[in-house]
Amino acid sequence: MSIRPPSLLLIVALLAGTVGGCGSPAQSSPDEEVPAALPVEVALVERGTAVATLSGTTALEAEDEATVVARTEGVVEQILAEEGQYVRARQPLVQLDDERPALEVRRAEATLRDLQSQFERTEIMHEKQLVSRQTFDRARADYENQQVATDLARLELAHTTIRAPISGWISGRHVKDGNMVRVHNPVFDITNLDPLRAELHVPERDLAKLEVGQPAALTFDALPGQTFEGRVALISPVVDAETGTFRVTVEVRDPSRTIKPGLFARVQIQYDQNEDALLIPKSAIVEEDDRVTVYVVADSFAHRRSVTTGYSNGDRVEITSGLAEGDRVVLSGQTALQDSARVDVLP
């Protein structure tokens, strides 16, 4: 019986088995390197008060301002107040030459005394029916007209002393000693710095959120690091149909007189607050494609977690769902992190 030579496929199979049995196993490989832990800073989720605010910017304005004008003409004899000085309502500011008005008063008073005597004599004679009713009425009219003329002369004399119409600070002076002033010429500018006002134009959708008396905080680029307290003083009952906004007036008092009219103000009105809220730093928030997430560190790993935010208060944000008090959230380096990445928490 003849023997058939082995087929080519059989030989290949035998060779493959021999090689596989002689070397190391095919599935064995060097140990893979463990990724290095990324250093991160963390903060604890804490409880506190979350405050809701409406923000706006505007320039401060004085509540009361007045331009003091002359009510009679004359030469300035004496300046009684200076720019930057605080004056009270009715306080003398300028004294004009009053020689002529004073003489007019003396003449009017003398004429008044004469007509008063004539009227009193005519009245007695009329009661005795020694003069006609017409004569009596003319004497009384002359006397009463002179009373008015005398009062006008006295008023003209009083106007030679120019007085402050309101209390406030002198913010401008327009006259000097010896100047001739005419009626209605400006003499001083007075500004009342307490209180000052900030007028905001708020969108109509926020109308229901605001009430008179709500607290406000004002900061100024010109005064870094300083915050001034105010309150909502007025809310316009009318919405501007063209802009869809309504006017809100915030009143601020500053006894130190640090802030001035015209300063650019950033205003935040507090309209609501949540007590005992969960708060985290705003820097822990990661926003991508309408999804708000944070990285929570547990057992040296950073796990990405979706959260729901509430009120934002300065540099802290309220978390309404997704975190618990005491959780540790990553503050920096989130862009280099992936879910379940190893991290090294910095002290």
C-alpha positions in Angstrom: 0.0 0.0 0.0 1.4 3.3 -1.0 1.6 6.3 1.4 0.3 9.8 0.3 2.5 12.7 0.9 1.1 15.2 3.4 -0.8 18.1 2.0 0.5 21.7 2.1 -2.3 22.9 4.4 -1.4 20.2 7.0 2.3 21.2 6.9 1.4 24.8 7.5 -0.8 23.9 10.4 1.9 21.8 12.1 4.4 24.5 11.8 2.1 27.1 13.3 1.5 24.9 16.3 5.2 24.3 16.8 6.0 28.0 16.8 3.1 28.8 19.2 4.1 26.2 21.7 7.8 27.1 21.8 7.6 31.0 22.4 5.9 33.1 25.1 2.1 33.4 25.1 0.7 35.8 22.4 -1.5 37.7 24.8 1.2 38.8 27.1 2.4 42.4 26.9 4.4 44.9 29.1 2.4 46.6 31.9 0.5 49.7 30.7 1.5 53.1 32.3 -1.0 54.6 34.7 -1.9 58.2 33.8 -0.5 60.8 36.1 -2.9 62.5 38.5 -3.8 66.1 37.5 -3.4 68.7 40.2 -6.6 70.6 41.0 -8.0 73.1 43.5 -11.3 72.2 45.2 -13.9 74.0 47.3 -16.6 72.6 49.5 -20.3 72.9 48.7 -21.6 75.1 51.5 -24.9 76.5 52.7 -25.6 80.2 52.7 -28.0 82.9 51.4 -28.5 83.1 47.7 -29.5 86.6 46.6 -31.3 87.6 43.4 -30.4 90.9 41.8 -31.2 93.1 38.9 -28.3 95.0 37.5 -27.9 98.3 35.6 -25.6 101.2 34.9 -26.2 104.9 34.9 -24.8 108.2 36.0 -25.6 109.6 39.4 -27.8 112.7 39.7 -28.6 115.1 42.5 -32.1 115.0 43.8 -32.3 118.8 44.2 -30.4 121.4 42.1 -31.0 125.1 41.8 -29.5 128.0 39.9 -29.8 131.0 42.1 -30.8 134.1 40.1 -31.1 137.8 41.0 -34.6 139.1 41.5 -33.7 142.7 41.3 -30.8 144.6 39.6 -27.9 146.1 41.4 -24.1 146.1 42.0 -22.6 143.3 44.0 -21.4 144.8 47.3 -20.4 141.6 49.1 -20.1 137.8 48.4 -21.3 136.0 51.4 -20.6 132.4 50.4 -18.0 130.5 48.3 -18.0 127.5 46.0 -17.8 124.2 47.9 -19.5 125.7 51.0 -22.7 124.1 52.4 -25.6 126.6 52.8 -29.0 126.3 54.2 -32.3 127.4 52.6 -32.8 131.2 53.0 -29.1 131.8 53.9 -27.8 135.0 52.4 -25.4 134.5 49.5 -24.9 137.9 47.9 -25.6 141.5 49.1 -26.4 144.0 46.4 -26.3 147.8 46.7 -29.5 148.6 48.6 -29.2 152.4 48.9 -31.8 153.4 46.3 -34.3 150.6 47.3 -34.0 151.7 51.0 -34.8 155.3 50.0 -37.8 154.1 48.0 -39.1 152.3 51.1 -38.7 155.4 53.2 -40.7 157.5 50.6 -43.4 154.9 50.3 -43.8 154.6 54.1 -44.0 158.4 54.4 -46.7 158.6 51.8 -48.5 155.7 53.5 -48.6 157.5 56.8 -50.0 160.7 55.2 -52.7 158.8 53.3 -53.5 156.8 56.4 -54.1 160.1 58.4 -56.3 161.4 55.5 -58.3 158.2 55.4 -58.9 158.2 59.2 -60.1 161.8 59.1 -62.3 161.2 56.2 -63.7 158.1 57.9 -64.7 160.2 61.0 -66.2 162.9 58.8 -68.1 160.3 56.8 -69.6 158.8 60.0 -70.8 162.3 60.9 -72.1 162.7 57.3 -69.9 165.7 56.7 -68.4 164.2 53.4 -69.9 162.1 50.7 -69.6 158.4 50.2 -67.6 159.0 47.1 -65.0 161.1 48.9 -64.7 158.4 51.6 -64.3 155.6 49.1 -61.6 157.6 47.2 -59.6 158.2 50.5 -59.8 154.5 51.3 -58.7 153.4 47.9 -55.7 155.8 47.9 -54.7 154.4 51.3 -55.0 150.8 50.3 -53.1 151.4 47.0 -50.3 153.0 48.9 -50.2 150.0 51.3 -49.5 147.8 48.2 -46.9 150.2 46.9 -45.1 150.2 50.2 -45.1 146.4 50.3 -43.6 146.3 46.8 -40.9 148.8 47.9 -40.0 146.7 50.9 -39.9 143.5 48.7 -37.6 145.2 46.3 -35.3 146.1 49.2 -35.4 142.5 50.5 -34.4 141.2 47.1 -31.1 143.1 47.3 -30.1 140.3 49.6 -29.9 137.2 47.4 -30.7 134.0 49.4 -30.3 130.3 48.9 -33.6 128.7 47.7 -32.6 125.2 48.9 -30.1 123.7 51.3 -27.0 122.2 49.6 -23.5 122.7 48.4 -22.5 125.6 46.2 -21.3 124.0 43.0 -20.8 127.2 41.0 -20.4 130.9 41.4 -21.1 133.3 38.6 -20.5 136.8 40.1 -17.7 138.8 41.6 -17.6 141.8 43.9 -18.5 144.9 41.9 -20.3 143.1 39.1 -23.6 144.6 37.9 -26.4 142.0 37.9 -29.7 142.2 36.2 -33.0 140.5 37.0 -32.7 136.8 36.3 -29.0 136.8 36.0 -27.5 133.5 37.5 -25.5 134.1 40.6 -24.8 130.7 42.2 -25.5 127.0 41.5 -26.5 124.9 44.5 -26.6 121.1 44.5 -28.1 118.9 47.3 -25.8 115.9 47.6 -28.0 114.0 50.1 -29.6 112.0 48.7 -28.2 111.2 45.2 -30.2 109.3 42.7 -29.5 106.7 40.0 -32.2 106.2 37.4 -32.4 102.8 35.7 -34.5 101.7 32.7 -35.5 98.2 33.5 -37.2 95.7 31.0 -40.9 95.3 31.5 -40.5 91.6 32.2 -39.0 92.5 35.5 -41.8 94.8 36.6 -43.3 92.4 39.1 -40.0 91.8 40.8 -39.4 95.3 42.0 -40.9 97.2 45.0 -40.2 100.5 46.6 -37.8 100.0 49.6 -35.8 97.1 48.2 -32.1 97.3 49.0 -29.5 98.2 46.4 -25.7 98.2 46.2 -23.8 100.7 44.1 -20.2 100.5 43.0 -18.2 103.0 40.9 -15.3 102.5 38.5 -13.7 105.6 40.0 -13.9 104.2 43.5 -12.6 100.6 43.3 -13.3 98.4 46.2 -16.0 100.5 47.7 -19.7 99.7 47.8 -22.5 102.1 48.8 -25.9 101.1 50.1 -29.1 102.5 48.5 -32.8 101.6 48.2 -35.5 101.7 45.5 -37.2 105.1 46.0 -39.5 105.4 43.0 -40.9 103.0 40.4 -42.6 104.5 37.3 -46.2 103.3 36.8 -45.8 103.7 33.0 -43.9 101.4 30.6 -42.3 103.2 27.6 -44.0 101.7 24.6 -41.0 102.4 22.3 -38.3 100.8 24.5 -40.4 98.3 26.6 -38.7 99.6 29.8 -39.9 101.4 32.9 -37.9 103.9 35.1 -36.7 102.8 38.5 -35.0 105.4 40.8 -32.5 104.2 43.4 -31.7 106.6 46.2 -28.3 106.6 47.9 -27.1 108.6 50.9 -23.4 109.2 51.6 -22.6 111.2 54.7 -18.9 111.1 53.8 -19.7 112.9 50.5 -17.4 110.6 48.6 -19.7 110.0 45.7 -20.6 113.0 43.4 -23.2 113.7 40.8 -22.1 112.6 37.4 -20.2 109.5 38.6 -20.8 106.3 36.5 -22.5 103.8 38.8 -23.1 100.1 38.6 -26.3 99.3 40.5 -27.6 96.0 41.8 -31.1 95.8 43.2 -31.8 92.9 45.5 -35.4 91.6 44.9 -35.4 88.1 46.4 -33.2 85.7 48.4 -33.2 82.0 49.4 -32.0 81.1 52.8 -30.0 77.9 53.5 -29.1 77.5 49.8 -26.3 75.3 48.5 -23.6 77.5 47.1 -20.4 77.0 45.1 -17.9 79.3 43.5 -18.9 80.5 40.0 -15.5 79.3 38.7 -16.5 75.7 39.3 -19.3 75.9 36.7 -18.6 74.3 33.2 -21.2 75.3 30.5 -21.2 73.3 27.2 -24.1 73.1 24.8 -26.8 74.3 27.2 -25.5 71.8 29.8 -24.3 73.0 33.2 -21.8 70.6 34.9 -19.2 70.5 37.7 -16.5 68.1 38.5 -16.9 66.4 41.9 -13.8 64.9 43.5 -14.2 61.5 45.3 -11.5 59.0 46.1 -8.9 60.8 44.0 -11.1 60.8 40.9 -13.0 63.7 39.4 -16.5 62.8 38.3 -18.5 65.1 35.9 -22.0 65.8 37.2 -24.9 67.8 35.8 -26.3 70.4 38.1 -29.1 73.0 38.1 -28.3 76.5 39.1 -30.4 79.1 40.8 -29.6 82.7 41.9 -26.1 84.1 41.2 -24.7 86.2 43.9 -21.4 87.9 43.0 -18.8 85.1 42.7 -21.1 82.4 44.1 -23.8 80.4 42.5 -26.8 78.6 44.0 -27.2 74.9 43.2 -30.7 73.7 43.3 -30.0 70.0 42.2 -27.1 67.8 41.5 -24.9 68.4 44.6 -25.0 67.8 48.3 -23.5 69.8 51.2 -19.9 68.8 51.7 -19.2 67.7 48.1 -15.8 68.9 46.8 -16.0 70.6 43.4 -13.0 71.4 41.2 -12.3 75.2 40.9 -9.6 75.2 38.2 -8.3 73.0 35.5 -11.6 71.6 34.3 -10.7 72.0 30.6 -8.0 69.4 31.0 -10.3 67.0 32.9 -12.3 64.1 31.6 -15.0 62.2 33.5 -13.4 59.8 36.2 -9.9 61.3 35.7 -7.3 60.8 38.4 -6.6 64.1 40.3 -4.3 65.3 43.0 -6.0 67.8 45.3 -3.8 70.7 46.1 -3.7 71.8 49.7 
